[in-house]
Amino acid sequence: MPHKLPRSVLVLIHSPELDILLLERASHPGFWQSVTGSQEGGETLLQTAQREVAEETGLAVAPHRLRDWGLSNRYEIYPLWRHRYAPGVTHNTEHVFSLCVARDSAIRLAPDEHLAWRWLDRHAAARAVFSWSNRDAILMLDCRGPYAAG
């Protein structure tokens, strides 16, 4: 298997009411997160976001429905996941997107990636996620600011 690229997306899936869809990692029960995934060779970041949403939730969405925040976070890759990257790679750059869907959207998890899903209000979701960048993005989601919903 080829090494993962140290470029990824974080996609906040939210309802019009700003409830957040979270997924529980299959490999680490108790670790809740938004949709995430690494860019694959030849993909744009928008294509990566669209692919990851489809793979992790079963939601097929048109690219224009994904909002690119123009925001990226650089962080150290957790040691338990570094083996997925080329030797010497220690940091990843994550690009933030969001997607507004109805809470009654049919979610279909990839069982090898996630155990469960749930909707939480944004403050509860921010407390539930294990990643600081996921938490910060959730707290930035606001219908009044630059990362407005919809």
C-alpha positions as a Markdown table, in Angstrom:
| # | Residue | x | y | z |
|---|---|---|---|---|
| 1 | Met | 0.0 | 0.0 | 0.0 |
| 2 | Pro | 1.4 | 3.4 | -0.9 |
| 3 | His | 2.1 | 6.0 | 1.8 |
| 4 | Lys | -0.5 | 8.5 | 2.6 |
| 5 | Leu | 0.1 | 12.1 | 1.5 |
| 6 | Pro | 0.5 | 14.6 | 4.4 |
| 7 | Arg | -2.4 | 16.6 | 3.0 |
| 8 | Ser | -5.9 | 16.0 | 4.2 |
| 9 | Val | -9.4 | 17.4 | 4.5 |
| 10 | Leu | -11.7 | 17.8 | 7.5 |
| 11 | Val | -15.4 | 18.1 | 6.5 |
| 12 | Leu | -17.8 | 19.4 | 9.1 |
| 13 | Ile | -21.2 | 17.9 | 8.2 |
| 14 | His | -23.9 | 20.0 | 9.9 |
| 15 | Ser | -27.6 | 20.6 | 9.8 |
| 16 | Pro | -29.2 | 23.9 | 9.1 |
| 17 | Glu | -29.6 | 24.2 | 12.9 |
| 18 | Leu | -25.8 | 23.8 | 13.2 |
| 19 | Asp | -26.0 | 20.3 | 14.8 |
| 20 | Ile | -22.9 | 18.4 | 13.9 |
| 21 | Leu | -22.6 | 14.8 | 12.5 |
| 22 | Leu | -19.9 | 12.9 | 14.3 |
| 23 | Leu | -18.4 | 9.5 | 13.5 |
| 24 | Glu | -16.8 | 7.0 | 15.9 |
| 25 | Arg | -13.6 | 5.5 | 14.7 |
| 26 | Ala | -13.6 | 1.7 | 14.3 |
| 27 | Ser | -9.9 | 1.4 | 15.1 |
| 28 | His | -10.2 | 3.5 | 18.2 |
| 29 | Pro | -13.6 | 3.2 | 19.9 |
| 30 | Gly | -14.5 | 6.4 | 21.8 |
| 31 | Phe | -12.6 | 8.6 | 19.3 |
| 32 | Trp | -15.3 | 10.8 | 17.7 |
| 33 | Gln | -14.6 | 13.0 | 14.7 |
| 34 | Ser | -16.0 | 14.7 | 11.6 |
| 35 | Val | -15.2 | 13.3 | 8.2 |
| 36 | Thr | -11.5 | 13.3 | 7.5 |
| 37 | Gly | -9.2 | 11.8 | 4.9 |
| 38 | Ser | -6.0 | 12.1 | 3.0 |
| 39 | Gln | -5.7 | 13.5 | -0.5 |
| 40 | Glu | -4.9 | 10.9 | -3.1 |
| 41 | Gly | -2.6 | 11.5 | -6.0 |
| 42 | Gly | -4.1 | 13.7 | -8.7 |
| 43 | Glu | -7.1 | 14.8 | -6.6 |
| 44 | Thr | -8.0 | 18.4 | -5.9 |
| 45 | Leu | -8.8 | 19.0 | -2.2 |
| 46 | Leu | -12.5 | 19.5 | -3.2 |
| 47 | Gln | -12.4 | 16.1 | -4.9 |
| 48 | Thr | -10.9 | 14.6 | -1.7 |
| 49 | Ala | -13.6 | 16.2 | 0.4 |
| 50 | Gln | -16.3 | 14.8 | -1.9 |
| 51 | Arg | -14.8 | 11.3 | -2.0 |
| 52 | Glu | -14.3 | 11.2 | 1.8 |
| 53 | Val | -17.9 | 12.3 | 2.5 |
| 54 | Ala | -19.2 | 9.5 | 0.1 |
| 55 | Glu | -16.9 | 6.8 | 1.6 |
| 56 | Glu | -17.5 | 7.6 | 5.2 |
| 57 | Thr | -21.2 | 8.5 | 5.3 |
| 58 | Gly | -22.7 | 7.2 | 2.0 |
| 59 | Leu | -23.7 | 10.8 | 1.1 |
| 60 | Ala | -23.1 | 11.5 | -2.6 |
| 61 | Val | -23.0 | 15.3 | -2.9 |
| 62 | Ala | -22.3 | 17.6 | -5.8 |
| 63 | Pro | -19.0 | 19.6 | -5.4 |
| 64 | His | -20.8 | 22.9 | -5.2 |
| 65 | Arg | -22.5 | 21.9 | -2.0 |
| 66 | Leu | -19.1 | 21.6 | -0.2 |
| 67 | Arg | -17.9 | 24.9 | 1.3 |
| 68 | Asp | -14.1 | 25.4 | 1.2 |
| 69 | Trp | -13.3 | 27.6 | 4.2 |
| 70 | Gly | -9.8 | 28.5 | 2.8 |
| 71 | Leu | -8.5 | 27.5 | 6.2 |
| 72 | Ser | -5.8 | 25.0 | 6.9 |
| 73 | Asn | -4.2 | 23.6 | 10.0 |
| 74 | Arg | -0.8 | 22.1 | 10.3 |
| 75 | Tyr | -0.3 | 19.6 | 13.1 |
| 76 | Glu | 1.9 | 16.8 | 14.2 |
| 77 | Ile | 0.7 | 13.4 | 13.1 |
| 78 | Tyr | -0.1 | 11.2 | 16.1 |
| 79 | Pro | 2.7 | 8.7 | 16.5 |
| 80 | Leu | 0.2 | 5.7 | 16.3 |
| 81 | Trp | -0.7 | 6.8 | 12.8 |
| 82 | Arg | 2.8 | 7.8 | 11.4 |
| 83 | His | 3.5 | 4.4 | 9.9 |
| 84 | Arg | 0.9 | 5.3 | 7.2 |
| 85 | Tyr | 3.2 | 8.0 | 5.9 |
| 86 | Ala | 6.6 | 8.0 | 4.3 |
| 87 | Pro | 9.5 | 7.7 | 6.6 |
| 88 | Gly | 10.4 | 11.0 | 8.3 |
| 89 | Val | 6.9 | 12.6 | 7.7 |
| 90 | Thr | 5.8 | 14.0 | 11.0 |
| 91 | His | 3.3 | 16.7 | 10.1 |
| 92 | Asn | 0.1 | 17.0 | 8.1 |
| 93 | Thr | -1.7 | 20.0 | 6.6 |
| 94 | Glu | -5.5 | 19.7 | 7.0 |
| 95 | His | -7.9 | 21.7 | 4.8 |
| 96 | Val | -11.3 | 22.6 | 6.3 |
| 97 | Phe | -14.6 | 22.2 | 4.4 |
| 98 | Ser | -18.2 | 22.1 | 5.5 |
| 99 | Leu | -21.4 | 20.6 | 4.2 |
| 100 | Cys | -25.0 | 21.4 | 5.2 |
| 101 | Val | -27.5 | 18.5 | 5.1 |
| 102 | Ala | -30.8 | 17.6 | 6.8 |
| 103 | Arg | -30.6 | 15.7 | 10.0 |
| 104 | Asp | -32.8 | 13.0 | 8.5 |
| 105 | Ser | -30.2 | 12.3 | 5.7 |
| 106 | Ala | -29.5 | 8.6 | 5.3 |
| 107 | Ile | -26.1 | 7.9 | 6.8 |
| 108 | Arg | -24.3 | 4.7 | 5.7 |
| 109 | Leu | -21.0 | 4.1 | 7.5 |
| 110 | Ala | -18.0 | 2.3 | 6.1 |
| 111 | Pro | -17.8 | -0.4 | 8.8 |
| 112 | Asp | -14.1 | -0.8 | 8.5 |
| 113 | Glu | -13.7 | 2.9 | 9.4 |
| 114 | His | -16.5 | 3.8 | 11.8 |
| 115 | Leu | -18.6 | 2.1 | 14.4 |
| 116 | Ala | -21.4 | 4.6 | 14.9 |
| 117 | Trp | -22.7 | 8.1 | 14.1 |
| 118 | Arg | -24.6 | 10.7 | 16.0 |
| 119 | Trp | -25.8 | 14.3 | 15.8 |
| 120 | Leu | -24.8 | 16.7 | 18.6 |
| 121 | Asp | -25.3 | 20.4 | 19.0 |
| 122 | Arg | -22.1 | 22.2 | 18.2 |
| 123 | His | -21.0 | 22.8 | 21.8 |
| 124 | Ala | -21.5 | 19.1 | 22.7 |
| 125 | Ala | -19.8 | 18.1 | 19.5 |
| 126 | Ala | -16.8 | 20.4 | 20.2 |
| 127 | Arg | -16.4 | 18.6 | 23.6 |
| 128 | Ala | -16.8 | 15.1 | 22.1 |
| 129 | Val | -14.1 | 15.2 | 19.3 |
| 130 | Phe | -10.5 | 14.2 | 20.1 |
| 131 | Ser | -8.8 | 16.5 | 17.7 |
| 132 | Trp | -8.2 | 20.2 | 18.5 |
| 133 | Ser | -8.5 | 21.2 | 14.9 |
| 134 | Asn | -11.9 | 19.5 | 14.6 |
| 135 | Arg | -13.0 | 21.2 | 17.9 |
| 136 | Asp | -11.8 | 24.6 | 16.7 |
| 137 | Ala | -13.6 | 24.3 | 13.3 |
| 138 | Ile | -16.8 | 23.2 | 15.0 |
| 139 | Leu | -16.7 | 26.3 | 17.2 |
| 140 | Met | -16.0 | 28.5 | 14.2 |
| 141 | Leu | -19.1 | 27.3 | 12.4 |
| 142 | Asp | -21.6 | 30.1 | 12.7 |
| 143 | Cys | -24.2 | 31.5 | 10.4 |
| 144 | Arg | -23.0 | 35.1 | 11.0 |
| 145 | Gly | -19.3 | 34.7 | 10.2 |
| 146 | Pro | -16.9 | 33.8 | 7.3 |
| 147 | Tyr | -17.6 | 30.1 | 7.9 |
| 148 | Ala | -21.4 | 30.6 | 7.6 |
| 149 | Ala | -23.6 | 27.6 | 7.3 |
| 150 | Gly | -25.5 | 26.9 | 4.1 |
